[in-house]
Amino acid sequence: MTLPFITAETADDLLTWPAVVDALAHGHTLPRADVGDLFLGPPTGTLMSRGAYIEGLGYGVKTFTVTDGNAARGLPTVQGAMLVFDPDTGTPTAIIDSALVTKWKTAADSALGARLLARPDSRHLVTVGAGTVAANLAEAYAAIFPALETITIWARRREQGEALAADLAHLGPAVRAAEDLSQAVAQADIVSSATMARSPVICGEWLTPGTHVDLIGAFKADMREADDVVLTRGTLFADARATTLHHIGEYKIPLEAGIITEDDLRADLYDLISGGASGRASEDEITVYKNGGGAHLDLMTASAISAVVSGG
């Protein structure tokens, strides 16, 4: 049996952000996933394999490398592929470029979290970081939040933020680059951070009441983007308890230091979508969402991609 390799050229034009966000929401109405992760290699060059099984949806495993120095080599930082298997027979049904799955999964995960937690009338998005993920986030948020008027991009190198702002000029909201991160965050309704930081870049004292904070970049136990004040001022949420609280530094480090407790994580997407827990409690509440991007979300996204490509 020969399976086609689904790439961005095959699928990108067939997908939309609202459709993928809806696919993730539907996936969370199914039984909770079984997930498992494997990490190998040094911090600057890690091999990761993430597998998931969801009853009624099937099996999936995404294997990829994250190599910090590849940008200087003119190569993608993340490279790999994902296999999807039939839920009943275990037969492989699709092979998908991991970059395609990650692109749609990551931004749709954050957009779904924000759809459930941010103020619906949010008008100002700030992205922390100006890489490929930030570009995808800007597009996803613009598609999900019709009231969005301004997207501000901050990068350590101002010229990188300006270049991305120019690339995103076609979006409905006005897109601009920011020089001062603290000022940008203070003016934001939604702050979406997608950096490779291993220590905090967002300070809780900058946040204004009602802000939604979307934390994406940290994916290992020694990484975080928000300081302790962000976590103590805000109400904490995650895409999945099982893949974030004790695994990713964003929550793991302050949890082990006694800054937060397990009970401070109010809900994950399964809780919110099932109605088992409430989201935003007031207009002034600061909500903090950890996008852990677990393997179950890869499987939900890959299944949606495969269905669109096959016409199913």
Buried (B, 14 or more C-beta within 10 A) or exposed (E): EEEEEBEBEBBEEEBEBBBBBBBBBBBBEBEBBBBEBEBEEEEEEBBBBBBBBBEEBBBBBBBBBBBEEBEEEEEBBBBBBBBBBEBEEEEEBBBBBBBBBBBBBBBBBBBBBBBBBBBEEBBBBBBBBBBBBBBBBBBBBBBBBEEBEBBBBBBEEBEBBBBBBEBBEEBEBBBBBBEEBEBBBBBBBBBBBBBBBBEBBBBBEBBEEBBBBBBBBBBBBEBBBBBBBBBBBBBBBBBBBBBBBEBBBBBBBBBEEEBBEEEBBBBBBBBBBEEEBEBBEEEEBBBBBBBBBBBBBBBBBBBBBBEBBEEE
